[in-house]
Amino acid sequence: MTDTIRMKNLIRFPYWLVYSIRANEIRILAVAHQKKRPNYWRSRQ
């Protein structure tokens, strides 16, 4: 089963919360700054 990666903008801070949802868990992949190295987390498993 493949996971769908989702992103949530943190309103008061310039960060994205990057996560995936499975049937019985939520996995946090990264808390990524929107301007500094914004795509560094993409290589994470």
C-alpha positions in Angstrom: 0.0 0.0 0.0 1.4 3.4 -0.9 1.1 6.3 1.4 -0.1 9.7 0.3 2.1 12.5 1.5 0.2 15.5 2.8 1.4 18.9 3.8 -0.1 21.4 6.3 0.9 25.0 6.5 1.5 26.2 10.1 -0.3 29.5 10.1 1.8 31.5 12.5 5.2 30.1 11.4 6.9 29.7 8.0 6.9 25.9 8.2 5.1 23.0 6.5 4.2 19.9 8.5 4.7 17.0 6.1 3.0 13.7 7.1 1.4 10.5 5.8 -1.7 8.7 7.0 -2.1 4.9 7.2 -4.9 2.8 8.5 -3.7 2.9 12.1 -1.0 5.6 12.3 0.0 9.1 11.3 3.7 9.4 10.4 5.4 12.8 10.6 8.0 13.0 7.9 9.3 16.5 8.4 8.7 19.9 9.8 10.1 21.9 6.9 10.9 25.6 6.6 9.1 27.1 3.6 12.1 29.2 2.4 15.3 27.5 3.6 15.9 24.2 1.7 12.1 23.7 1.2 12.4 20.3 -0.5 15.1 18.6 1.6 12.6 16.2 3.1 11.6 14.6 -0.2 14.3 12.0 0.0 13.0 10.7 3.3 11.3 7.3 3.5 
